[in-house]
Amino acid sequence: MAAIQFVNVSKQYPGTTAPAVDNITLEIPEGSIVVLLGPSGCGKTTLLKMVNRLHEPTSGKILLDGVDIQSIPVNQLRRNIGYVIQQVGLFPHLSIAKNIAVVPDLLGWDRQRINQRVNELLDLVHLPLDFRNRYPAQLSGGQQQRVGLARALAADPEVMLMDEPFGAIDAITRESLQDQLLELQRRLKKTILFVTHDVEEALKLADEIIVLDKGRLVQKDTPCNLLANPAGDFVRQLLNTDDRIRQLSLVRVETVMKPLDSTIHSNRLPRVPLGTDLKRVLSLMLSPASDTVLVCQEGNPIGYITFEELRKVGCLSA
Protein backbone atom coordinates (compact mmCIF):
# COMPACT_ATOMS: atom_id res chain seq x y z
CA MET A 1 0.00 0.00 0.00
CA ALA A 2 1.23 3.51 -0.81
CA ALA A 3 1.30 5.74 2.27
CA ILE A 4 2.01 8.88 0.21
CA GLN A 5 1.06 9.46 -3.41
CA PHE A 6 2.07 12.38 -5.60
CA VAL A 7 -0.19 12.79 -8.65
CA ASN A 8 1.04 15.20 -11.36
CA VAL A 9 2.43 17.53 -8.69
CA SER A 10 4.10 20.77 -9.75
CA LYS A 11 5.27 23.80 -7.81
CA GLN A 12 6.35 27.11 -9.31
CA TYR A 13 7.26 30.00 -7.06
CA PRO A 14 6.15 33.53 -7.98
CA GLY A 15 8.68 35.42 -10.08
CA THR A 16 10.47 32.30 -11.34
CA THR A 17 10.67 31.08 -14.93
CA ALA A 18 10.85 27.35 -14.23
CA PRO A 19 9.01 25.09 -11.77
CA ALA A 20 10.80 23.93 -8.63
CA VAL A 21 8.88 20.65 -8.95
CA ASP A 22 7.76 19.63 -12.42
CA ASN A 23 4.79 17.26 -12.87
CA ILE A 24 5.90 14.50 -10.50
CA THR A 25 3.87 11.33 -10.05
CA LEU A 26 5.16 8.69 -7.63
CA GLU A 27 4.25 6.53 -4.65
CA ILE A 28 5.98 6.17 -1.28
CA PRO A 29 5.42 2.60 0.02
CA GLU A 30 4.10 2.14 3.53
CA GLY A 31 6.73 1.29 6.16
CA SER A 32 9.76 2.17 4.03
CA ILE A 33 12.54 4.74 4.01
CA VAL A 34 12.47 6.59 0.70
CA VAL A 35 15.26 9.09 0.10
CA LEU A 36 14.95 12.15 -2.14
CA LEU A 37 18.42 12.68 -3.60
CA GLY A 38 19.86 15.33 -5.87
CA PRO A 39 21.94 18.50 -6.05
CA SER A 40 20.98 21.79 -4.43
CA GLY A 41 17.95 23.31 -6.12
CA CYS A 42 16.67 20.04 -7.60
CA GLY A 43 13.30 20.31 -5.82
CA LYS A 44 13.71 17.67 -3.12
CA THR A 45 12.94 19.90 -0.11
CA THR A 46 10.06 21.58 -1.93
CA LEU A 47 8.56 18.17 -2.68
CA LEU A 48 8.91 17.09 0.96
CA LYS A 49 7.42 20.32 2.35
CA MET A 50 4.32 19.95 0.20
CA VAL A 51 3.43 16.77 2.14
CA ASN A 52 2.76 18.72 5.36
CA ARG A 53 1.63 21.79 3.42
CA LEU A 54 4.46 24.08 4.40
CA HIS A 55 4.37 24.71 0.65
CA GLU A 56 1.26 24.30 -1.48
CA PRO A 57 1.45 22.72 -4.94
CA THR A 58 0.70 24.88 -7.95
CA SER A 59 -1.05 21.91 -9.53
CA GLY A 60 -1.66 18.21 -8.91
CA LYS A 61 -2.57 16.50 -5.67
CA ILE A 62 -0.97 14.62 -2.79
CA LEU A 63 -2.72 11.73 -1.05
CA LEU A 64 -1.99 10.45 2.45
CA ASP A 65 -3.33 6.92 2.90
CA GLY A 66 -5.63 7.61 -0.04
CA VAL A 67 -6.97 10.93 1.32
CA ASP A 68 -6.28 14.22 -0.48
CA ILE A 69 -4.32 16.31 2.01
CA GLN A 70 -6.17 19.43 0.87
CA SER A 71 -9.25 17.98 2.60
CA ILE A 72 -7.42 17.70 5.95
CA PRO A 73 -7.18 20.80 8.20
CA VAL A 74 -3.56 21.96 8.20
CA ASN A 75 -3.06 21.77 11.97
CA GLN A 76 -4.53 18.26 12.10
CA LEU A 77 -2.35 17.16 9.17
CA ARG A 78 0.86 18.46 10.75
CA ARG A 79 0.13 16.94 14.15
CA ASN A 80 -0.15 13.55 12.47
CA ILE A 81 3.15 13.81 10.60
CA GLY A 82 6.55 13.70 12.27
CA TYR A 83 8.92 16.41 11.04
CA VAL A 84 12.69 16.54 11.63
CA ILE A 85 14.90 19.27 10.16
CA GLN A 86 18.61 20.06 10.07
CA GLN A 87 18.33 23.00 12.47
CA VAL A 88 16.48 20.75 14.99
CA GLY A 89 14.13 23.59 15.97
CA LEU A 90 13.95 22.88 19.70
CA PHE A 91 12.37 25.59 21.83
CA PRO A 92 15.29 27.02 23.85
CA HIS A 93 13.09 28.14 26.78
CA LEU A 94 11.51 24.71 27.25
CA SER A 95 13.05 21.71 28.99
CA ILE A 96 13.82 18.59 26.97
CA ALA A 97 10.73 16.88 28.42
CA LYS A 98 8.50 19.78 27.40
CA ASN A 99 10.05 19.93 23.93
CA ILE A 100 9.27 16.25 23.38
CA ALA A 101 5.76 16.72 24.77
CA VAL A 102 4.72 19.58 22.46
CA VAL A 103 2.48 17.57 20.11
CA PRO A 104 0.96 15.23 22.74
CA ASP A 105 0.14 18.34 24.78
CA LEU A 106 -1.59 19.93 21.77
CA LEU A 107 -3.51 16.69 21.26
CA GLY A 108 -4.82 16.87 24.83
CA TRP A 109 -3.03 13.89 26.34
CA ASP A 110 -3.19 13.69 30.14
CA ARG A 111 -0.06 14.45 32.15
CA GLN A 112 0.63 10.85 33.21
CA ARG A 113 0.46 9.61 29.63
CA ILE A 114 2.74 12.42 28.44
CA ASN A 115 5.33 11.74 31.15
CA GLN A 116 5.33 8.05 30.34
CA ARG A 117 5.74 8.77 26.63
CA VAL A 118 8.64 11.18 27.25
CA ASN A 119 10.45 8.51 29.27
CA GLU A 120 9.81 5.88 26.57
CA LEU A 121 11.20 8.15 23.86
CA LEU A 122 14.31 9.17 25.78
CA ASP A 123 15.07 5.48 26.20
CA LEU A 124 14.29 4.83 22.52
CA VAL A 125 16.81 7.43 21.32
CA HIS A 126 19.41 6.39 23.92
CA LEU A 127 19.32 9.47 26.13
CA PRO A 128 19.32 9.19 29.96
CA LEU A 129 16.15 10.07 31.85
CA ASP A 130 17.90 12.88 33.73
CA PHE A 131 17.95 14.80 30.43
CA ARG A 132 14.24 15.51 31.01
CA ASN A 133 15.01 18.66 32.97
CA ARG A 134 17.88 19.93 30.86
CA TYR A 135 17.58 22.63 28.21
CA PRO A 136 18.66 22.49 24.54
CA ALA A 137 21.70 24.72 25.11
CA GLN A 138 23.07 22.15 27.57
CA LEU A 139 23.14 19.40 24.92
CA SER A 140 25.55 18.63 22.09
CA GLY A 141 24.41 18.84 18.47
CA GLY A 142 23.97 15.09 18.26
CA GLN A 143 21.99 14.98 21.50
CA GLN A 144 19.75 17.80 20.29
CA GLN A 145 19.09 15.90 17.08
CA ARG A 146 18.10 12.83 19.11
CA VAL A 147 15.63 15.00 21.02
CA GLY A 148 14.31 16.31 17.70
CA LEU A 149 13.76 12.74 16.54
CA ALA A 150 12.03 11.86 19.83
CA ARG A 151 9.76 14.88 19.48
CA ALA A 152 8.83 13.86 15.93
CA LEU A 153 7.91 10.37 17.20
CA ALA A 154 6.02 11.59 20.27
CA ALA A 155 2.46 11.16 18.95
CA ASP A 156 3.41 7.94 17.13
CA PRO A 157 2.81 9.25 13.58
CA GLU A 158 2.75 6.79 10.70
CA VAL A 159 4.58 9.23 8.41
CA MET A 160 7.89 10.99 9.11
CA LEU A 161 9.42 13.78 7.04
CA MET A 162 13.16 14.29 7.53
CA ASP A 163 14.86 17.22 5.79
CA GLU A 164 18.66 16.75 5.90
CA PRO A 165 18.38 16.02 9.65
CA PHE A 166 22.03 15.02 10.10
CA GLY A 167 23.59 17.55 7.73
CA ALA A 168 25.02 19.93 10.35
CA ILE A 169 26.61 17.25 12.56
CA ASP A 170 30.18 15.93 12.59
CA ALA A 171 30.86 12.75 10.60
CA ILE A 172 31.19 10.35 13.56
CA THR A 173 27.98 11.54 15.24
CA ARG A 174 26.23 11.54 11.89
CA GLU A 175 27.09 7.90 11.26
CA SER A 176 25.89 6.99 14.75
CA LEU A 177 22.56 8.76 14.17
CA GLN A 178 22.12 7.02 10.82
CA ASP A 179 22.66 3.66 12.52
CA GLN A 180 20.19 4.59 15.22
CA LEU A 181 17.57 5.63 12.67
CA LEU A 182 17.90 2.24 10.95
CA GLU A 183 17.60 0.50 14.32
CA LEU A 184 14.45 2.47 15.14
CA GLN A 185 12.99 1.77 11.71
CA ARG A 186 13.43 -1.98 12.13
CA ARG A 187 11.35 -1.72 15.31
CA LEU A 188 8.78 0.92 14.34
CA LYS A 189 8.30 0.53 10.56
CA LYS A 190 7.39 4.16 9.90
CA THR A 191 6.93 5.60 6.42
CA ILE A 192 9.90 7.96 6.14
CA LEU A 193 10.51 10.49 3.38
CA PHE A 194 14.12 11.62 3.82
CA VAL A 195 15.91 14.46 2.00
CA THR A 196 19.67 14.48 1.50
CA HIS A 197 22.28 15.60 -1.01
CA ASP A 198 24.75 13.07 0.47
CA VAL A 199 24.97 10.02 -1.80
CA GLU A 200 26.54 7.77 0.85
CA GLU A 201 23.79 8.64 3.32
CA ALA A 202 21.13 7.87 0.71
CA LEU A 203 22.65 4.50 -0.19
CA LYS A 204 22.99 3.53 3.47
CA LEU A 205 19.49 4.49 4.62
CA ALA A 206 17.17 3.99 1.69
CA ASP A 207 14.86 1.17 0.76
CA GLU A 208 14.29 3.22 -2.39
CA ILE A 209 16.00 6.32 -3.76
CA ILE A 210 14.29 8.99 -5.85
CA VAL A 211 16.79 10.97 -7.92
CA LEU A 212 15.67 14.49 -8.83
CA ASP A 213 17.19 17.05 -11.19
CA LYS A 214 15.79 20.48 -12.01
CA GLY A 215 12.48 19.59 -10.44
CA ARG A 216 12.00 16.41 -12.43
CA LEU A 217 12.02 12.76 -11.41
CA VAL A 218 15.03 11.15 -13.09
CA GLN A 219 14.97 7.67 -11.54
CA LYS A 220 13.33 5.76 -8.67
CA ASP A 221 14.73 2.39 -7.59
CA THR A 222 16.48 0.42 -4.87
CA PRO A 223 20.08 1.42 -4.06
CA CYS A 224 21.55 -1.66 -5.77
CA ASN A 225 19.43 -1.31 -8.89
CA LEU A 226 20.32 2.37 -9.15
CA LEU A 227 24.01 1.53 -8.93
CA ALA A 228 23.71 -1.31 -11.42
CA ASN A 229 21.41 0.40 -13.91
CA PRO A 230 21.70 4.20 -13.71
CA ALA A 231 19.18 5.94 -15.97
CA GLY A 232 21.83 8.09 -17.64
CA ASP A 233 25.01 10.08 -17.21
CA PHE A 234 23.50 12.35 -14.55
CA VAL A 235 22.68 9.43 -12.22
CA ARG A 236 25.93 7.62 -13.08
CA GLN A 237 28.03 10.66 -12.15
CA LEU A 238 25.94 11.48 -9.08
CA LEU A 239 26.39 7.98 -7.66
CA ASN A 240 29.95 7.40 -8.93
CA THR A 241 28.90 3.96 -10.15
CA ASP A 242 32.42 2.93 -11.22
CA ASP A 243 33.51 2.38 -7.60
CA ARG A 244 32.28 -1.20 -6.98
CA ILE A 245 33.85 -1.73 -3.55
CA ARG A 246 32.36 1.52 -2.30
CA GLN A 247 28.96 0.38 -3.54
CA LEU A 248 29.18 -2.85 -1.56
CA SER A 249 30.12 -1.00 1.62
CA LEU A 250 27.10 1.32 1.40
CA VAL A 251 24.21 -1.03 0.62
CA ARG A 252 22.39 -2.90 3.41
CA VAL A 253 21.79 -6.62 3.14
CA GLU A 254 18.04 -6.34 3.77
CA THR A 255 17.59 -4.43 0.52
CA VAL A 256 18.55 -7.52 -1.51
CA MET A 257 17.98 -10.55 0.75
CA LYS A 258 15.37 -13.24 0.06
CA PRO A 259 12.98 -14.60 2.72
CA LEU A 260 14.19 -17.80 4.37
CA ASP A 261 12.67 -20.98 2.90
CA SER A 262 12.87 -24.74 3.43
CA THR A 263 15.59 -25.22 0.79
CA ILE A 264 18.13 -23.37 2.93
CA HIS A 265 19.88 -25.55 5.52
CA SER A 266 21.16 -23.03 8.03
CA ASN A 267 23.26 -25.01 10.50
CA ARG A 268 26.71 -24.24 9.08
CA LEU A 269 26.10 -21.10 7.06
CA PRO A 270 27.75 -17.81 8.08
CA ARG A 271 25.37 -15.27 9.60
CA VAL A 272 25.05 -11.49 9.67
CA PRO A 273 22.56 -9.22 11.46
CA LEU A 274 20.18 -6.87 9.70
CA GLY A 275 21.96 -3.67 8.72
CA THR A 276 25.17 -5.41 7.60
CA ASP A 277 26.65 -4.00 4.40
CA LEU A 278 27.22 -6.13 1.31
CA LYS A 279 31.00 -5.74 1.48
CA ARG A 280 30.97 -7.65 4.78
CA VAL A 281 28.66 -10.27 3.22
CA LEU A 282 31.06 -10.76 0.31
CA SER A 283 33.98 -11.17 2.73
CA LEU A 284 32.12 -13.92 4.58
CA MET A 285 31.32 -15.67 1.33
CA LEU A 286 34.96 -15.67 0.26
CA SER A 287 36.69 -16.61 3.51
CA PRO A 288 34.88 -19.91 4.27
CA ALA A 289 34.02 -20.36 0.58
CA SER A 290 30.26 -20.31 1.18
CA ASP A 291 28.02 -18.93 -1.54
CA THR A 292 25.15 -18.28 0.90
CA VAL A 293 24.95 -16.05 3.98
CA LEU A 294 22.04 -15.98 6.43
CA VAL A 295 20.51 -12.70 7.57
CA CYS A 296 19.37 -12.66 11.20
CA GLN A 297 17.17 -10.51 13.39
CA GLU A 298 17.90 -10.79 17.12
CA GLY A 299 19.85 -13.99 16.40
CA ASN A 300 17.11 -15.70 14.40
CA PRO A 301 17.53 -16.33 10.65
CA ILE A 302 14.90 -14.45 8.62
CA GLY A 303 16.46 -14.41 5.15
CA TYR A 304 19.48 -15.19 3.04
CA ILE A 305 21.60 -13.84 0.23
CA THR A 306 23.67 -15.77 -2.31
CA PHE A 307 26.72 -14.81 -4.32
CA GLU A 308 24.63 -15.15 -7.46
CA GLU A 309 22.13 -12.71 -5.98
CA LEU A 310 24.89 -10.13 -5.57
CA ARG A 311 25.72 -10.59 -9.23
CA LYS A 312 22.08 -10.28 -10.27
CA VAL A 313 21.57 -6.96 -8.57
CA GLY A 314 24.61 -5.69 -10.40
CA CYS A 315 26.93 -4.72 -7.58
CA LEU A 316 29.53 -7.21 -8.85
CA SER A 317 28.90 -6.88 -12.56
CA ALA A 318 31.78 -6.02 -14.83
C-alpha positions in Angstrom: 0.0 0.0 0.0 1.2 3.5 -0.8 1.3 5.7 2.3 2.0 8.9 0.2 1.1 9.5 -3.4 2.1 12.4 -5.6 -0.2 12.8 -8.6 1.0 15.2 -11.4 2.4 17.5 -8.7 4.1 20.8 -9.8 5.3 23.8 -7.8 6.3 27.1 -9.3 7.3 30.0 -7.1 6.2 33.5 -8.0 8.7 35.4 -10.1 10.5 32.3 -11.3 10.7 31.1 -14.9 10.9 27.3 -14.2 9.0 25.1 -11.8 10.8 23.9 -8.6 8.9 20.7 -9.0 7.8 19.6 -12.4 4.8 17.3 -12.9 5.9 14.5 -10.5 3.9 11.3 -10.0 5.2 8.7 -7.6 4.3 6.5 -4.6 6.0 6.2 -1.3 5.4 2.6 0.0 4.1 2.1 3.5 6.7 1.3 6.2 9.8 2.2 4.0 12.5 4.7 4.0 12.5 6.6 0.7 15.3 9.1 0.1 15.0 12.1 -2.1 18.4 12.7 -3.6 19.9 15.3 -5.9 21.9 18.5 -6.1 21.0 21.8 -4.4 18.0 23.3 -6.1 16.7 20.0 -7.6 13.3 20.3 -5.8 13.7 17.7 -3.1 12.9 19.9 -0.1 10.1 21.6 -1.9 8.6 18.2 -2.7 8.9 17.1 1.0 7.4 20.3 2.4 4.3 19.9 0.2 3.4 16.8 2.1 2.8 18.7 5.4 1.6 21.8 3.4 4.5 24.1 4.4 4.4 24.7 0.6 1.3 24.3 -1.5 1.5 22.7 -4.9 0.7 24.9 -8.0 -1.1 21.9 -9.5 -1.7 18.2 -8.9 -2.6 16.5 -5.7 -1.0 14.6 -2.8 -2.7 11.7 -1.1 -2.0 10.5 2.5 -3.3 6.9 2.9 -5.6 7.6 0.0 -7.0 10.9 1.3 -6.3 14.2 -0.5 -4.3 16.3 2.0 -6.2 19.4 0.9 -9.2 18.0 2.6 -7.4 17.7 5.9 -7.2 20.8 8.2 -3.6 22.0 8.2 -3.1 21.8 12.0 -4.5 18.3 12.1 -2.4 17.2 9.2 0.9 18.5 10.7 0.1 16.9 14.1 -0.2 13.5 12.5 3.1 13.8 10.6 6.6 13.7 12.3 8.9 16.4 11.0 12.7 16.5 11.6 14.9 19.3 10.2 18.6 20.1 10.1 18.3 23.0 12.5 16.5 20.7 15.0 14.1 23.6 16.0 13.9 22.9 19.7 12.4 25.6 21.8 15.3 27.0 23.9 13.1 28.1 26.8 11.5 24.7 27.2 13.0 21.7 29.0 13.8 18.6 27.0 10.7 16.9 28.4 8.5 19.8 27.4 10.0 19.9 23.9 9.3 16.3 23.4 5.8 16.7 24.8 4.7 19.6 22.5 2.5 17.6 20.1 1.0 15.2 22.7 0.1 18.3 24.8 -1.6 19.9 21.8 -3.5 16.7 21.3 -4.8 16.9 24.8 -3.0 13.9 26.3 -3.2 13.7 30.1 -0.1 14.4 32.1 0.6 10.9 33.2 0.5 9.6 29.6 2.7 12.4 28.4 5.3 11.7 31.2 5.3 8.0 30.3 5.7 8.8 26.6 8.6 11.2 27.2 10.5 8.5 29.3 9.8 5.9 26.6 11.2 8.1 23.9 14.3 9.2 25.8 15.1 5.5 26.2 14.3 4.8 22.5 16.8 7.4 21.3 19.4 6.4 23.9 19.3 9.5 26.1 19.3 9.2 30.0 16.1 10.1 31.9 17.9 12.9 33.7 18.0 14.8 30.4 14.2 15.5 31.0 15.0 18.7 33.0 17.9 19.9 30.9 17.6 22.6 28.2 18.7 22.5 24.5 21.7 24.7 25.1 23.1 22.1 27.6 23.1 19.4 24.9 25.5 18.6 22.1 24.4 18.8 18.5 24.0 15.1 18.3 22.0 15.0 21.5 19.8 17.8 20.3 19.1 15.9 17.1 18.1 12.8 19.1 15.6 15.0 21.0 14.3 16.3 17.7 13.8 12.7 16.5 12.0 11.9 19.8 9.8 14.9 19.5 8.8 13.9 15.9 7.9 10.4 17.2 6.0 11.6 20.3 2.5 11.2 18.9 3.4 7.9 17.1 2.8 9.2 13.6 2.7 6.8 10.7 4.6 9.2 8.4 7.9 11.0 9.1 9.4 13.8 7.0 13.2 14.3 7.5 14.9 17.2 5.8 18.7 16.8 5.9 18.4 16.0 9.6 22.0 15.0 10.1 23.6 17.6 7.7 25.0 19.9 10.4 26.6 17.2 12.6 30.2 15.9 12.6 30.9 12.8 10.6 31.2 10.4 13.6 28.0 11.5 15.2 26.2 11.5 11.9 27.1 7.9 11.3 25.9 7.0 14.7 22.6 8.8 14.2 22.1 7.0 10.8 22.7 3.7 12.5 20.2 4.6 15.2 17.6 5.6 12.7 17.9 2.2 11.0 17.6 0.5 14.3 14.5 2.5 15.1 13.0 1.8 11.7 13.4 -2.0 12.1 11.3 -1.7 15.3 8.8 0.9 14.3 8.3 0.5 10.6 7.4 4.2 9.9 6.9 5.6 6.4 9.9 8.0 6.1 10.5 10.5 3.4 14.1 11.6 3.8 15.9 14.5 2.0 19.7 14.5 1.5 22.3 15.6 -1.0 24.7 13.1 0.5 25.0 10.0 -1.8 26.5 7.8 0.9 23.8 8.6 3.3 21.1 7.9 0.7 22.7 4.5 -0.2 23.0 3.5 3.5 19.5 4.5 4.6 17.2 4.0 1.7 14.9 1.2 0.8 14.3 3.2 -2.4 16.0 6.3 -3.8 14.3 9.0 -5.8 16.8 11.0 -7.9 15.7 14.5 -8.8 17.2 17.0 -11.2 15.8 20.5 -12.0 12.5 19.6 -10.4 12.0 16.4 -12.4 12.0 12.8 -11.4 15.0 11.2 -13.1 15.0 7.7 -11.5 13.3 5.8 -8.7 14.7 2.4 -7.6 16.5 0.4 -4.9 20.1 1.4 -4.1 21.6 -1.7 -5.8 19.4 -1.3 -8.9 20.3 2.4 -9.2 24.0 1.5 -8.9 23.7 -1.3 -11.4 21.4 0.4 -13.9 21.7 4.2 -13.7 19.2 5.9 -16.0 21.8 8.1 -17.6 25.0 10.1 -17.2 23.5 12.3 -14.5 22.7 9.4 -12.2 25.9 7.6 -13.1 28.0 10.7 -12.1 25.9 11.5 -9.1 26.4 8.0 -7.7 30.0 7.4 -8.9 28.9 4.0 -10.2 32.4 2.9 -11.2 33.5 2.4 -7.6 32.3 -1.2 -7.0 33.9 -1.7 -3.6 32.4 1.5 -2.3 29.0 0.4 -3.5 29.2 -2.8 -1.6 30.1 -1.0 1.6 27.1 1.3 1.4 24.2 -1.0 0.6 22.4 -2.9 3.4 21.8 -6.6 3.1 18.0 -6.3 3.8 17.6 -4.4 0.5 18.6 -7.5 -1.5 18.0 -10.5 0.8 15.4 -13.2 0.1 13.0 -14.6 2.7 14.2 -17.8 4.4 12.7 -21.0 2.9 12.9 -24.7 3.4 15.6 -25.2 0.8 18.1 -23.4 2.9 19.9 -25.5 5.5 21.2 -23.0 8.0 23.3 -25.0 10.5 26.7 -24.2 9.1 26.1 -21.1 7.1 27.7 -17.8 8.1 25.4 -15.3 9.6 25.1 -11.5 9.7 22.6 -9.2 11.5 20.2 -6.9 9.7 22.0 -3.7 8.7 25.2 -5.4 7.6 26.7 -4.0 4.4 27.2 -6.1 1.3 31.0 -5.7 1.5 31.0 -7.7 4.8 28.7 -10.3 3.2 31.1 -10.8 0.3 34.0 -11.2 2.7 32.1 -13.9 4.6 31.3 -15.7 1.3 35.0 -15.7 0.3 36.7 -16.6 3.5 34.9 -19.9 4.3 34.0 -20.4 0.6 30.3 -20.3 1.2 28.0 -18.9 -1.5 25.1 -18.3 0.9 24.9 -16.1 4.0 22.0 -16.0 6.4 20.5 -12.7 7.6 19.4 -12.7 11.2 17.2 -10.5 13.4 17.9 -10.8 17.1 19.8 -14.0 16.4 17.1 -15.7 14.4 17.5 -16.3 10.6 14.9 -14.4 8.6 16.5 -14.4 5.2 19.5 -15.2 3.0 21.6 -13.8 0.2 23.7 -15.8 -2.3 26.7 -14.8 -4.3 24.6 -15.1 -7.5 22.1 -12.7 -6.0 24.9 -10.1 -5.6 25.7 -10.6 -9.2 22.1 -10.3 -10.3 21.6 -7.0 -8.6 24.6 -5.7 -10.4 26.9 -4.7 -7.6 29.5 -7.2 -8.9 28.9 -6.9 -12.6 31.8 -6.0 -14.8 
